């Protein structure tokens, strides 16, 4: 479980999650962690922005280390939520261990925002200027190994269950955007395959007091992102689930949202249509 500190605003903020040395290793640090589960469970969880680690050689990308405790570096609360859901559902999960400031696994390799040059209006020294060699190295050591792990786990789950799993990608979002409060407690992002999203939105909306966004606070159609790459283009039922970070920034919040989401995910998993390959037109 992550450690937590109190921000000036009074909200709890998790300390940055540091990769454990016994995880699957790449040079200097791991690229991903697999949470083992029952591969025939019918569900695979993914967490693109679970952690905030950066190899020592990058010297925190030239940034103040405090940056890596903030949402700009990783999705606050998602590592703990993924672990809890994996345990409760008995399903496997794949989590990246590197900060999205190093390279963003939820972007295609040709996406201009794959490696961000600016954070909060300030240049990230290690990212700009960026040599072709360093860009290629980050892709080879971190981005591709994470996606290879996603492919491997989804493939293993497909073989074990005799059909494709339901794939759910977990993320968190900030309560404010440019000073404007975001009203949603959770959001479901999707492209052209509405099988899982519609059911998730309907189920979450039935929880008293919960405001759920349909492709809010972001649009789920993005060419080359994780859901597009592993699910949309392959006819696998999927959805990206966003939870507002102030609701899962402490153990109590994580426990509450795991209890809310686990039975919804399980009910969705019991629907046979979630395990049939079906291709839908994309909006990208």
Buried (B, 14 or more C-beta within 10 A) or exposed (E): EBEBEEEEEEEBBBEBBBBEEEBEEBEEBBBBBBBEBBBBBBBBBBBBBBBBBBBEEBEBBEBEEEBBBBBBBBBBBBBBBBBBBBBBBEBBBBBBBBBBBBBBBBBBBEBEEBBBEEBEEEEBBBBEEEEEEBBEEBBEBBBBBBBEBBBEBBBBBBEBBEBBBBBBBBBBBBBEEEEEEBEBBBBBBBBBBBBBBBBBBEBBEEEEEBBBBBBBBBEBBBBBBBBBBBBBBBBBBBBBBBBBBBBBBBBEBBBEBBEBBBEBBBEBBEBEEBBEEEEEEBBE
